[in-house]
């Protein structure tokens, strides 16, 4: 801990000797690879997927806004697209 530029107390908050397993770190969010595969299976081609990824990248930061954005960008109904978003959300 520092006070007015002077080290007052030196604490170790994490054990530098501890091993960290990569299995403990789980990314949360949209897997664009899973989403693209699912949307492709319902008939949306790769060119449309490229436009969707650019148009909806910010909206897909949240699961709630992602499906409506993709539905509008692709010109599809939200049901099958919503299922793909849910499938691709990790």
N, CA, C and O atoms as a printed pandas DataFrame, in Angstrom:
     atom_number atom_name residue_name chain_id  residue_number  x_coord  y_coord  z_coord
0              1         N          UNK        A               1    0.827   -1.146    0.000
1              2        CA          UNK        A               1    0.000    0.000    0.000
2              3         C          UNK        A               1    0.890    1.234    0.000
3              4         O          UNK        A               1    1.916    1.279    0.679
4              5         N          UNK        A               2    0.485    2.220   -0.763
5              6        CA          UNK        A               2    1.263    3.445   -0.873
6              7         C          UNK        A               2    0.491    4.615   -0.257
7              8         O          UNK        A               2   -0.733    4.680   -0.375
8              9         N          UNK        A               3    1.178    5.511    0.380
9             10        CA          UNK        A               3    0.590    6.738    0.917
10            11         C          UNK        A               3    1.532    7.892    0.609
11            12         O          UNK        A               3    2.682    7.891    1.048
12            13         N          UNK        A               4    1.061    8.853   -0.127
13            14        CA          UNK        A               4    1.864   10.027   -0.501
14            15         C          UNK        A               4    3.196    9.637   -1.139
15            16         O          UNK        A               4    4.227   10.249   -0.860
16            17         N          UNK        A               5    3.170    8.611   -2.002
17            18        CA          UNK        A               5    4.361    8.185   -2.714
18            19         C          UNK        A               5    5.331    7.349   -1.901
19            20         O          UNK        A               5    6.434    7.062   -2.367
20            21         N          UNK        A               6    4.937    6.945   -0.671
21            22        CA          UNK        A               6    5.802    6.149    0.195
22            23         C          UNK        A               6    5.147    4.787    0.413
23            24         O          UNK        A               6    3.959    4.702    0.724
24            25         N          UNK        A               7    5.929    3.730    0.249
25            26        CA          UNK        A               7    5.426    2.389    0.499
26            27         C          UNK        A               7    5.212    2.208    1.989
27            28         O          UNK        A               7    6.160    2.226    2.774
28            29         N          UNK        A               8    3.928    2.028    2.377
29            30        CA          UNK        A               8    3.577    1.898    3.784
30            31         C          UNK        A               8    3.526    0.442    4.192
31            32         O          UNK        A               8    4.013    0.070    5.259
32            33         N          UNK        A               9    2.931   -0.390    3.335
33            34        CA          UNK        A               9    2.800   -1.808    3.663
34            35         C          UNK        A               9    2.902   -2.612    2.381
35            36         O          UNK        A               9    2.279   -2.265    1.378
36            37         N          UNK        A              10    3.677   -3.676    2.403
37            38        CA          UNK        A              10    3.864   -4.536    1.246
38            39         C          UNK        A              10    3.083   -5.821    1.469
39            40         O          UNK        A              10    3.415   -6.605    2.358
40            41         N          UNK        A              11    2.034   -6.043    0.657
41            42        CA          UNK        A              11    1.190   -7.223    0.797
42            43         C          UNK        A              11    1.209   -8.044   -0.480
43            44         O          UNK        A              11    1.292   -7.497   -1.579
44            45         N          UNK        A              12    1.132   -9.357   -0.331
45            46        CA          UNK        A              12    0.962  -10.243   -1.467
46            47         C          UNK        A              12   -0.480  -10.718   -1.456
47            48         O          UNK        A              12   -0.894  -11.438   -0.548
48            49         N          UNK        A              13   -1.248  -10.315   -2.469
49            50        CA          UNK        A              13   -2.654  -10.673   -2.516
50            51         C          UNK        A              13   -2.888  -11.998   -3.233
51            52         O          UNK        A              13   -3.894  -12.666   -2.995
52            53         N          UNK        A              14   -1.984  -12.369   -4.090
53            54        CA          UNK        A              14   -2.068  -13.640   -4.798
54            55         C          UNK        A              14   -0.813  -14.437   -4.531
55            56         O          UNK        A              14    0.276  -13.876   -4.409
56            57         N          UNK        A              15   -0.964  -15.738   -4.440
57            58        CA          UNK        A              15    0.177  -16.608   -4.220
58            59         C          UNK        A              15    0.916  -16.772   -5.549
59            60         O          UNK        A              15    0.389  -17.413   -6.458
60            61         N          UNK        A              16    2.114  -16.215   -5.689
61            62        CA          UNK        A              16    2.842  -16.324   -6.956
62            63         C          UNK        A              16    3.251  -17.763   -7.284
63            64         O          UNK        A              16    3.585  -18.065   -8.430
64            65         N          UNK        A              17    3.229  -18.638   -6.298
65            66        CA          UNK        A              17    3.593  -20.034   -6.503
66            67         C          UNK        A              17    2.404  -20.874   -6.969
67            68         O          UNK        A              17    2.589  -22.001   -7.427
68            69         N          UNK        A              18    1.190  -20.340   -6.857
69            70        CA          UNK        A              18   -0.013  -21.115   -7.190
70            71         C          UNK        A              18   -0.089  -21.360   -8.689
71            72         O          UNK        A              18    0.255  -20.501   -9.500
72            73         N          UNK        A              19   -0.548  -22.556   -9.032
73            74        CA          UNK        A              19   -0.736  -22.902  -10.435
74            75         C          UNK        A              19   -2.165  -22.564  -10.832
75            76         O          UNK        A              19   -3.104  -22.812  -10.075
76            77         N          UNK        A              20   -2.323  -22.001  -12.016
77            78        CA          UNK        A              20   -3.643  -21.656  -12.520
78            79         C          UNK        A              20   -3.974  -22.611  -13.662
79            80         O          UNK        A              20   -3.217  -22.743  -14.624
80            81         N          UNK        A              21   -5.093  -23.255  -13.538
81            82        CA          UNK        A              21   -5.533  -24.177  -14.579
82            83         C          UNK        A              21   -6.330  -23.407  -15.621
83            84         O          UNK        A              21   -7.196  -22.605  -15.269
84            85         N          UNK        A              22   -6.047  -23.640  -16.897
85            86        CA          UNK        A              22   -6.790  -22.959  -17.955
86            87         C          UNK        A              22   -8.238  -23.428  -18.000
87            88         O          UNK        A              22   -9.082  -22.758  -18.595
88            89         N          UNK        A              23   -8.540  -24.562  -17.385
89            90        CA          UNK        A              23   -9.906  -25.068  -17.354
90            91         C          UNK        A              23  -10.795  -24.203  -16.459
91            92         O          UNK        A              23  -12.019  -24.261  -16.569
92            93         N          UNK        A              24  -10.206  -23.418  -15.593
93            94        CA          UNK        A              24  -10.979  -22.566  -14.702
94            95         C          UNK        A              24  -11.463  -21.303  -15.398
95            96         O          UNK        A              24  -12.412  -20.673  -14.931
96            97         N          UNK        A              25  -10.839  -20.924  -16.494
97            98        CA          UNK        A              25  -11.195  -19.708  -17.205
98            99         C          UNK        A              25  -12.152  -20.082  -18.333
99           100         O          UNK        A              25  -11.797  -20.834  -19.241
100          101         N          UNK        A              26  -13.372  -19.544  -18.262
101          102        CA          UNK        A              26  -14.379  -19.847  -19.264
102          103         C          UNK        A              26  -14.850  -18.547  -19.897
103          104         O          UNK        A              26  -15.441  -17.711  -19.214
104          105         N          UNK        A              27  -14.601  -18.361  -21.184
105          106        CA          UNK        A              27  -15.073  -17.142  -21.829
106          107         C          UNK        A              27  -16.597  -17.165  -21.942
107          108         O          UNK        A              27  -17.195  -18.208  -22.207
108          109         N          UNK        A              28  -17.207  -16.017  -21.740
109          110        CA          UNK        A              28  -18.653  -15.914  -21.821
110          111         C          UNK        A              28  -18.991  -14.936  -22.938
111          112         O          UNK        A              28  -18.398  -13.863  -23.042
112          113         N          UNK        A              29  -19.925  -15.311  -23.748
113          114        CA          UNK        A              29  -20.342  -14.434  -24.832
114          115         C          UNK        A              29  -20.707  -15.242  -26.054
115          116         O          UNK        A              29  -20.944  -16.448  -25.975
116          117         N          UNK        A              30  -20.749  -14.578  -27.160
117          118        CA          UNK        A              30  -21.175  -15.184  -28.404
118          119         C          UNK        A              30  -19.999  -15.831  -29.122
119          120         O          UNK        A              30  -18.949  -15.211  -29.291
120          121         N          UNK        A              31  -20.178  -17.072  -29.542
121          122        CA          UNK        A              31  -19.187  -17.735  -30.385
122          123         C          UNK        A              31  -19.614  -17.502  -31.828
123          124         O          UNK        A              31  -20.568  -18.114  -32.306
124          125         N          UNK        A              32  -18.905  -16.615  -32.519
125          126        CA          UNK        A              32  -19.270  -16.302  -33.903
126          127         C          UNK        A              32  -19.140  -17.528  -34.796
127          128         O          UNK        A              32  -19.890  -17.673  -35.762
128          129         N          UNK        A              33  -18.205  -18.404  -34.487
129          130        CA          UNK        A              33  -18.043  -19.619  -35.295
130          131         C          UNK        A              33  -19.290  -20.498  -35.181
131          132         O          UNK        A              33  -19.814  -20.966  -36.192
132          133         N          UNK        A              34  -19.767  -20.723  -33.946
133          134        CA          UNK        A              34  -20.979  -21.527  -33.758
134          135         C          UNK        A              34  -22.182  -20.848  -34.401
135          136         O          UNK        A              34  -23.014  -21.503  -35.029
136          137         N          UNK        A              35  -22.266  -19.526  -34.238
137          138        CA          UNK        A              35  -23.388  -18.788  -34.818
138          139         C          UNK        A              35  -23.373  -18.896  -36.339
139          140         O          UNK        A              35  -24.405  -19.179  -36.948
140          141         N          UNK        A              36  -22.225  -18.676  -36.952
141          142        CA          UNK        A              36  -22.121  -18.762  -38.412
142          143         C          UNK        A              36  -22.496  -20.150  -38.916
143          144         O          UNK        A              36  -23.200  -20.276  -39.918
144          145         N          UNK        A              37  -22.030  -21.197  -38.225
145          146        CA          UNK        A              37  -22.365  -22.561  -38.639
146          147         C          UNK        A              37  -23.865  -22.812  -38.551
147          148         O          UNK        A              37  -24.454  -23.396  -39.460
148          149         N          UNK        A              38  -24.484  -22.369  -37.455
149          150        CA          UNK        A              38  -25.918  -22.574  -37.264
150          151         C          UNK        A              38  -26.719  -21.795  -38.303
151          152         O          UNK        A              38  -27.636  -22.344  -38.914
152          153         N          UNK        A              39  -26.385  -20.525  -38.510
153          154        CA          UNK        A              39  -27.110  -19.716  -39.485
154          155         C          UNK        A              39  -26.938  -20.266  -40.891
155          156         O          UNK        A              39  -27.867  -20.215  -41.697
156          157         N          UNK        A              40  -25.763  -20.789  -41.188
157          158        CA          UNK        A              40  -25.528  -21.403  -42.486
158          159         C          UNK        A              40  -26.408  -22.632  -42.674
159          160         O          UNK        A              40  -26.886  -22.888  -43.779
160          161         N          UNK        A              41  -26.623  -23.388  -41.613
161          162        CA          UNK        A              41  -27.464  -24.586  -41.688
162          163         C          UNK        A              41  -28.929  -24.245  -41.933
163          164         O          UNK        A              41  -29.669  -25.066  -42.476
164          165         N          UNK        A              42  -29.362  -23.043  -41.541
165          166        CA          UNK        A              42  -30.749  -22.677  -41.818
166          167         C          UNK        A              42  -30.885  -21.905  -43.124
167          168         O          UNK        A              42  -31.966  -21.413  -43.444
168          169         N          UNK        A              43  -29.796  -21.797  -43.879
169          170        CA          UNK        A              43  -29.869  -21.255  -45.232
170          171         C          UNK        A              43  -29.351  -19.847  -45.434
171          172         O          UNK        A              43  -29.549  -19.271  -46.503
172          173         N          UNK        A              44  -28.701  -19.284  -44.447
173          174        CA          UNK        A              44  -28.132  -17.945  -44.618
174          175         C          UNK        A              44  -26.696  -18.114  -45.112
175          176         O          UNK        A              44  -25.875  -18.739  -44.441
176          177         N          UNK        A              45  -26.393  -17.551  -46.297
177          178        CA          UNK        A              45  -25.079  -17.802  -46.895
178          179         C          UNK        A              45  -23.975  -16.949  -46.269
179          180         O          UNK        A              45  -24.244  -16.038  -45.487
180          181         N          UNK        A              46  -22.750  -17.258  -46.621
181          182        CA          UNK        A              46  -21.577  -16.658  -45.988
182          183         C          UNK        A              46  -21.493  -15.155  -46.229
183          184         O          UNK        A              46  -21.020  -14.426  -45.357
184          185         N          UNK        A              47  -21.940  -14.670  -47.395
185          186        CA          UNK        A              47  -21.861  -13.233  -47.680
186          187         C          UNK        A              47  -22.772  -12.448  -46.735
187          188         O          UNK        A              47  -22.395  -11.390  -46.232
188          189         N          UNK        A              48  -23.966  -12.974  -46.502
189          190        CA          UNK        A              48  -24.896  -12.337  -45.570
190          191         C          UNK        A              48  -24.327  -12.414  -44.152
191          192         O          UNK        A              48  -24.457  -11.464  -43.379
192          193         N          UNK        A              49  -23.701  -13.534  -43.811
193          194        CA          UNK        A              49  -23.093  -13.684  -42.488
194          195         C          UNK        A              49  -21.996  -12.650  -42.257
195          196         O          UNK        A              49  -21.838  -12.143  -41.146
196          197         N          UNK        A              50  -21.244  -12.341  -43.302
197          198        CA          UNK        A              50  -20.184  -11.336  -43.173
198          199         C          UNK        A              50  -20.783   -9.965  -42.875
199          200         O          UNK        A              50  -20.266   -9.228  -42.035
200          201         N          UNK        A              51  -21.872   -9.623  -43.562
201          202        CA          UNK        A              51  -22.539   -8.345  -43.323
202          203         C          UNK        A              51  -23.127   -8.314  -41.909
203          204         O          UNK        A              51  -23.037   -7.303  -41.212
204          205         N          UNK        A              52  -23.730   -9.435  -41.494
205          206        CA          UNK        A              52  -24.321   -9.527  -40.160
206          207         C          UNK        A              52  -23.263   -9.326  -39.085
207          208         O          UNK        A              52  -23.500   -8.611  -38.112
208          209         N          UNK        A              53  -22.103   -9.945  -39.248
209          210        CA          UNK        A              53  -21.060   -9.838  -38.223
210          211         C          UNK        A              53  -20.598   -8.399  -38.053
211          212         O          UNK        A              53  -20.270   -7.981  -36.943
212          213         N          UNK        A              54  -20.568   -7.639  -39.139
213          214        CA          UNK        A              54  -20.176   -6.229  -39.044
214          215         C          UNK        A              54  -21.321   -5.403  -38.457
215          216         O          UNK        A              54  -21.113   -4.583  -37.562
216          217         N          UNK        A              55  -22.530   -5.630  -38.972
217          218        CA          UNK        A              55  -23.676   -4.822  -38.558
218          219         C          UNK        A              55  -24.084   -5.075  -37.113
219          220         O          UNK        A              55  -24.551   -4.160  -36.436
220          221         N          UNK        A              56  -23.917   -6.292  -36.635
221          222        CA          UNK        A              56  -24.459   -6.662  -35.324
222          223         C          UNK        A              56  -23.408   -6.934  -34.256
223          224         O          UNK        A              56  -23.753   -7.402  -33.171
224          225         N          UNK        A              57  -22.164   -6.662  -34.524
225          226        CA          UNK        A              57  -21.133   -7.006  -33.541
226          227         C          UNK        A              57  -21.361   -6.303  -32.208
227          228         O          UNK        A              57  -21.179   -6.921  -31.159
228          229         N          UNK        A              58  -21.749   -5.051  -32.216
229          230        CA          UNK        A              58  -21.997   -4.339  -30.955
230          231         C          UNK        A              58  -23.256   -4.852  -30.276
231          232         O          UNK        A              58  -23.278   -5.028  -29.058
232          233         N          UNK        A              59  -24.307   -5.094  -31.058
233          234        CA          UNK        A              59  -25.561   -5.594  -30.490
234          235         C          UNK        A              59  -25.378   -6.976  -29.885
235          236         O          UNK        A              59  -26.047   -7.323  -28.912
236          237         N          UNK        A              60  -24.486   -7.760  -30.448
237          238        CA          UNK        A              60  -24.284   -9.128  -29.971
238          239         C          UNK        A              60  -23.383   -9.200  -28.744
239          240         O          UNK        A              60  -22.973  -10.285  -28.332
240          241         N          UNK        A              61  -23.077   -8.047  -28.165
241          242        CA          UNK        A              61  -22.387   -8.052  -26.878
242          243         C          UNK        A              61  -23.352   -8.518  -25.790
243          244         O          UNK        A              61  -22.929   -8.962  -24.722
244          245         N          UNK        A              62  -24.645   -8.414  -26.069
245          246        CA          UNK        A              62  -25.666   -8.933  -25.160
246          247         C          UNK        A              62  -26.560   -9.892  -25.921
247          248         O          UNK        A              62  -26.857   -9.681  -27.097
248          249         N          UNK        A              63  -26.981  -10.931  -25.252
249          250        CA          UNK        A              63  -27.814  -11.932  -25.904
250          251         C          UNK        A              63  -29.171  -11.352  -26.314
251          252         O          UNK        A              63  -29.734  -11.757  -27.331
252          253         N          UNK        A              64  -29.696  -10.416  -25.536
253          254        CA          UNK        A              64  -31.031   -9.867  -25.776
254          255         C          UNK        A              64  -31.105   -9.095  -27.094
255          256         O          UNK        A              64  -32.085   -9.226  -27.826
256          257         N          UNK        A              65  -30.093   -8.302  -27.403
257          258        CA          UNK        A              65  -30.114   -7.477  -28.609
258          259         C          UNK        A              65  -29.610   -8.207  -29.843
259          260         O          UNK        A              65  -29.837   -7.752  -30.964
260          261         N          UNK        A              66  -28.934   -9.324  -29.658
261          262        CA          UNK        A              66  -28.282  -10.015  -30.768
262          263         C          UNK        A              66  -29.279  -10.596  -31.775
263          264         O          UNK        A              66  -29.180  -10.315  -32.969
264          265         N          UNK        A              67  -30.222  -11.390  -31.312
265          266        CA          UNK        A              67  -31.165  -12.057  -32.218
266          267         C          UNK        A              67  -31.987  -11.061  -33.038
267          268         O          UNK        A              67  -32.115  -11.250  -34.247
268          269         N          UNK        A              68  -32.553  -10.002  -32.432
269          270        CA          UNK        A              68  -33.300   -9.042  -33.246
270          271         C          UNK        A              68  -32.432   -8.351  -34.299
271          272         O          UNK        A              68  -32.891   -8.122  -35.419
272          273         N          UNK        A              69  -31.198   -8.021  -33.960
273          274        CA          UNK        A              69  -30.302   -7.382  -34.917
274          275         C          UNK        A              69  -30.031   -8.299  -36.095
275          276         O          UNK        A              69  -30.093   -7.867  -37.247
276          277         N          UNK        A              70  -29.731   -9.557  -35.819
277          278        CA          UNK        A              70  -29.448  -10.513  -36.890
278          279         C          UNK        A              70  -30.684  -10.742  -37.744
279          280         O          UNK        A              70  -30.583  -10.837  -38.967
280          281         N          UNK        A              71  -31.855  -10.831  -37.111
281          282        CA          UNK        A              71  -33.091  -11.042  -37.868
282          283         C          UNK        A              71  -33.335   -9.894  -38.837
283          284         O          UNK        A              71  -33.703  -10.120  -39.989
284          285         N          UNK        A              72  -33.134   -8.670  -38.378
285          286        CA          UNK        A              72  -33.326   -7.507  -39.244
286          287         C          UNK        A              72  -32.279   -7.483  -40.353
287          288         O          UNK        A              72  -32.609   -7.251  -41.516
288          289         N          UNK        A              73  -31.017   -7.722  -39.995
289          290        CA          UNK        A              73  -29.930   -7.678  -40.983
290          291         C          UNK        A              73  -30.081   -8.773  -42.038
291          292         O          UNK        A              73  -29.740   -8.567  -43.203
292          293         N          UNK        A              74  -30.591   -9.931  -41.634
293          294        CA          UNK        A              74  -30.716  -11.050  -42.576
294          295         C          UNK        A              74  -32.059  -11.050  -43.290
295          296         O          UNK        A              74  -32.220  -11.719  -44.311
296          297         N          UNK        A              75  -33.030  -10.300  -42.757
297          298        CA          UNK        A              75  -34.357  -10.299  -43.361
298          299         C          UNK        A              75  -35.132  -11.568  -43.046
299          300         O          UNK        A              75  -36.000  -11.971  -43.820
300          301         N          UNK        A              76  -34.832  -12.199  -41.923
301          302        CA          UNK        A              76  -35.485  -13.437  -41.505
302          303         C          UNK        A              76  -36.336  -13.175  -40.281
303          304         O          UNK        A              76  -36.233  -12.123  -39.651
304          305         N          UNK        A              77  -37.182  -14.145  -39.948
305          306        CA          UNK        A              77  -37.925  -14.071  -38.697
306          307         C          UNK        A              77  -36.989  -14.434  -37.549
307          308         O          UNK        A              77  -35.965  -15.081  -37.764
308          309         N          UNK        A              78  -37.332  -14.025  -36.348
309          310        CA          UNK        A              78  -36.440  -14.189  -35.210
310          311         C          UNK        A              78  -36.390  -15.568  -34.595
311          312         O          UNK        A              78  -35.436  -15.862  -33.874
312          313         N          UNK        A              79  -37.370  -16.440  -34.837
313          314        CA          UNK        A              79  -37.419  -17.728  -34.144
314          315         C          UNK        A              79  -36.212  -18.604  -34.366
315          316         O          UNK        A              79  -35.556  -19.007  -33.405
316          317         N          UNK        A              80  -35.903  -18.908  -35.611
317          318        CA          UNK        A              80  -34.762  -19.787  -35.891
318          319         C          UNK        A              80  -33.444  -19.075  -35.606
319          320         O          UNK        A              80  -32.470  -19.701  -35.188
320          321         N          UNK        A              81  -33.419  -17.774  -35.833
321          322        CA          UNK        A              81  -32.208  -17.014  -35.538
322          323         C          UNK        A              81  -31.985  -16.952  -34.032
323          324         O          UNK        A              81  -30.850  -17.067  -33.569
324          325         N          UNK        A              82  -33.052  -16.773  -33.268
325          326        CA          UNK        A              82  -32.943  -16.770  -31.812
326          327         C          UNK        A              82  -32.400  -18.086  -31.289
327          328         O          UNK        A              82  -31.601  -18.109  -30.352
328          329         N          UNK        A              83  -32.839  -19.192  -31.901
329          330        CA          UNK        A              83  -32.328  -20.508  -31.507
330          331         C          UNK        A              83  -30.834  -20.610  -31.787
331          332         O          UNK        A              83  -30.092  -21.181  -30.987
332          333         N          UNK        A              84  -30.386  -20.066  -32.912
333          334        CA          UNK        A              84  -28.963  -20.091  -33.245
334          335         C          UNK        A              84  -28.158  -19.249  -32.265
335          336         O          UNK        A              84  -27.078  -19.654  -31.835
336          337         N          UNK        A              85  -28.683  -18.079  -31.912
337          338        CA          UNK        A              85  -27.976  -17.219  -30.954
338          339         C          UNK        A              85  -27.862  -17.928  -29.615
339          340         O          UNK        A              85  -26.804  -17.917  -28.986
340          341         N          UNK        A              86  -28.953  -18.543  -29.182
341          342        CA          UNK        A              86  -28.926  -19.263  -27.907
342          343         C          UNK        A              86  -27.915  -20.407  -27.961
343          344         O          UNK        A              86  -27.186  -20.645  -26.998
344          345         N          UNK        A              87  -27.877  -21.109  -29.085
345          346        CA          UNK        A              87  -26.922  -22.222  -29.254
346          347         C          UNK        A              87  -25.475  -21.731  -29.215
347          348         O          UNK        A              87  -24.591  -22.401  -28.682
348          349         N          UNK        A              88  -25.251  -20.542  -29.796
349          350        CA          UNK        A              88  -23.882  -20.034  -29.915
350          351         C          UNK        A              88  -23.415  -19.262  -28.696
351          352         O          UNK        A              88  -22.241  -18.904  -28.605
352          353         N          UNK        A              89  -24.313  -19.000  -27.761
353          354        CA          UNK        A              89  -23.930  -18.241  -26.568
354          355         C          UNK        A              89  -23.234  -19.175  -25.575
355          356         O          UNK        A              89  -23.790  -20.199  -25.178
356          357         N          UNK        A              90  -22.009  -18.810  -25.178
357          358        CA          UNK        A              90  -21.257  -19.666  -24.258
358          359         C          UNK        A              90  -21.101  -19.017  -22.909
359          360         O          UNK        A              90  -20.494  -19.598  -22.011
